[in-house]
Amino acid sequence: MRKKIAAILTGVFLFVISMTAVSQAQTAIHSGLNAKQQGMVTIAAFTARGDLERLKIALNEGLDVGLTVNEIKEILVQMYAYCGFPRSLNGITTFMNVLEERKAKGIRDEPGREASPLPAGKSSVKLGTEIQTSLVGVPVSGPVYAFAPAIDEFLKGHLFGDIFGRDILDFQSREIATIAALASMNGVNNQLRSHFNVGLNVGLTEAQLKSLISVLEARVGKQEADNAQEVLRAVLNNR
């Protein structure tokens, strides 16, 4: 009798453990990136890599899950600040071709809203300085910016003022795109580390960032995902 009771209790215990594991797995899935955010990851990654064939697939997928035309255009424009004008322009051209092909098939994609005007009476540098400080958490300075003040002005005025100041994408979306692009490039771990921190500052969760890396592993490459995982681990250990 005792053996039967012990066996029953063991079975119940194992069932509870199993259900807990299932529940935790489901929580991780649901707390990760949603379909639109996953679309941002692949669009940014393939633009940064210059992989136009896979970018074409990602653009179609992004539109299919509900990203608007203007949201995707905004991602592609932002990419020039991280991977250069040539790849950004190639991405935009690819997107134009995708839209033409979809239009020929009778697919009507949602244009989405336009960006609101930037604040009147405030320079791009002032606006960008405020945005950069809020994203990073402290005013940004350093020997690189003292050595080359022009790059500091361009970062504050153009990247954070003119680009991040546009409200078509929120800061979380912009960081998802930026992290995905940097993780897909070689030799930019310092910048990747910084943007993992910014992503956490703007409310992206650890689960969402790990979900982003999972998308990279599945769609971009294991090497890129493993590197991003190591950088994220270091960031989390230092916060």
SULBEL-V498638 format. One record per residue. N is the residue number from 1. D_FIRST is the distance of its C-alpha to the first C-alpha in whole Angstrom. Layout:
N_D_FIRST, N_D_FIRST
This chain:
1_0, 2_4, 3_5, 4_5, 5_6, 6_9, 7_10, 8_11, 9_12, 10_14, 11_15, 12_17, 13_18, 14_20, 15_21, 16_23, 17_24, 18_26, 19_27, 20_29, 21_30, 22_32, 23_33, 24_35, 25_36, 26_37, 27_39, 28_41, 29_42, 30_43, 31_45, 32_47, 33_50, 34_51, 35_53, 36_56, 37_55, 38_54, 39_57, 40_59, 41_58, 42_59, 43_62, 44_63, 45_62, 46_64, 47_67, 48_66, 49_66, 50_69, 51_67, 52_68, 53_67, 54_63, 55_65, 56_66, 57_62, 58_61, 59_64, 60_63, 61_59, 62_60, 63_62, 64_60, 65_57, 66_60, 67_62, 68_65, 69_68, 70_70, 71_66, 72_66, 73_70, 74_69, 75_67, 76_69, 77_72, 78_70, 79_69, 80_73, 81_72, 82_69, 83_70, 84_74, 85_76, 86_76, 87_73, 88_73, 89_76, 90_74, 91_71, 92_73, 93_75, 94_72, 95_71, 96_74, 97_74, 98_70, 99_71, 100_74, 101_72, 102_69, 103_72, 104_74, 105_70, 106_71, 107_68, 108_69, 109_68, 110_67, 111_70, 112_69, 113_70, 114_73, 115_73, 116_74, 117_78, 118_77, 119_78, 120_82, 121_84, 122_81, 123_82, 124_79, 125_79, 126_78, 127_76, 128_74, 129_74, 130_72, 131_70, 132_69, 133_69, 134_66, 135_64, 136_64, 137_64, 138_67, 139_71, 140_71, 141_73, 142_74, 143_76, 144_76, 145_77, 146_80, 147_81, 148_81, 149_81, 150_82, 151_78, 152_77, 153_80, 154_78, 155_75, 156_75, 157_78, 158_77, 159_73, 160_72, 161_75, 162_76, 163_73, 164_70, 165_72, 166_72, 167_69, 168_68, 169_65, 170_63, 171_62, 172_59, 173_60, 174_63, 175_61, 176_58, 177_61, 178_63, 179_60, 180_59, 181_63, 182_63, 183_59, 184_61, 185_64, 186_65, 187_66, 188_65, 189_62, 190_64, 191_64, 192_61, 193_60, 194_62, 195_61, 196_57, 197_58, 198_60, 199_57, 200_55, 201_58, 202_58, 203_55, 204_53, 205_50, 206_48, 207_46, 208_49, 209_51, 210_48, 211_48, 212_52, 213_51, 214_49, 215_51, 216_54, 217_51, 218_51, 219_55, 220_57, 221_56, 222_53, 223_55, 224_57, 225_53, 226_52, 227_55, 228_55, 229_51, 230_52, 231_55, 232_53, 233_50, 234_53, 235_54, 236_51, 237_51, 238_54, 239_54
